[in-house]
Amino acid sequence: MKCVTGLRNCAIITMKNESSRSLEDCLRLWEDYDGFLDLGTEALETGQVIRDLLVLDADFVKRHEGQLKSFDNETRIEYGLGIVTLIGDKMRDSSGVASIAIGSIPDIKIKRGLFVPHTSQIILVVNEKDVPATIRKIHSQLDKINKQRWGKVT
């Protein structure tokens, strides 16, 4: 692993999947805004499919909250979030990297995890206040993580 980095002041927008497609198109048109990640969809017991978008700037969401909610009257927004990103060459080929990293933060609630194999990234969504501790604890395991990848400390 090459880098552990964090970002605070994020938000998750949860809405009906069909409404989220229009929202995504509009976000990209508003000042070419693309500061968000698709966290995926989930089918509820009701049969409704919802989608979560992680927006990397909660202030943007607050400024445009009315417009964002106009796409779906059941839109939920969760503030007070941050992300911790692990970046490394060929992490997708390294079994155990995620388990070592996540194992180093047993006291921190991970709200979402996103594994992006084609970019060799692991993205963890945590409470904003937990970002520094999460980075510190994962960083303390870099030797172990790199040993897992290479069979020796690099």
HELIX and SHEET records of a PDB file:
HELIX    1   1 ASN A   17  LEU A   29  1                                  13    
HELIX    2   2 TRP A   30  ASP A   32  5                                   3    
HELIX    3   3 ALA A   58  ARG A   63  1                                   6    
HELIX    4   4 GLU A   65  LYS A   69  1                                   5    
HELIX    5   5 MET A   91  ASP A   93  5                                   3    
HELIX    6   6 VAL A   97  GLY A  103  1                                   7    
HELIX    7   7 PRO A  117  THR A  119  5                                   3    
HELIX    8   8 GLU A  128  ASP A  130  5                                   3    
HELIX    9   9 VAL A  131  HIS A  139  1                                   9    
HELIX   10  10 LEU A  142  TRP A  150  1                                   9    
SHEET    1   A 6 PHE A  36  ALA A  43  0                                        
SHEET    2   A 6 VAL A  49  VAL A  55 -1                                        
SHEET    3   A 6 CYS A   3  LYS A  16 -1                                        
SHEET    4   A 6 ARG A  76  ILE A  87 -1                                        
SHEET    5   A 6 GLN A 121  ASN A 127 -1                                        
SHEET    6   A 6 ILE A 110  VAL A 116 -1                                        
END                                                                             
